[in-house]
Amino acid sequence: MQAARIKKIVSISFLYSGERVRIGVDKDGKFQIPRVKTAAQRLRPKLYPHSAKEFVEHEKVRESDPVLTLDDGSKIRVYLGGDPTGMIALAASAIDNHDSAHKTNKYAVKSKRKESKVRKPKTKLNKMSGFVGDYKDSRDYDEYDSYGLFNYPTPNDYDEED
């Protein structure tokens, strides 16, 4: 008698803007969700890894009818009828098996090496997010025409005559 092989989750798909989007698993067994906090991050959002359980319980994914795709090609709907109040037992089992197989130690033992007291520079993304958030247009447009090439009207041109 042969032991049953545990099926692995290959991807999780969900509905987004009327289309089914498929997110594959990375080498660590995590599913990445982009997180956009500022306008600058819309061009290149940061991806944050989530376990399978965290992914299907994410506020945006939970409401979007998530479906698991297993390595044998079979598909399992996570919530019965797309209703996010109750997870199907077969899907919950597959998710728990996947997460336990890819479990990492969140609290790894730190090395005894002393950390440097030198501050690390902030990343460019952090600098740009502050720039975009605090951006105010305070330019003086008169300085742009320093050569007199453009004939812009001055405020005196608009004075009313009595």
Secondary structure, 3 states (H helix, E strand, C coil): CCCCCCCCEEEEEEEECCEEEEEECCCCCCEEEEECCCCHHHCCCEEEEECHHHHHCCHHHHCCCCEEEECCCCEEECEHHHCCCCECHHHHHHHHHHHHHCCCCCCCCCCCCCCCCCCCCCCHHHHHHHHHHCCCCCCCHHHHHCCCCCCCCCHHHHCCCC
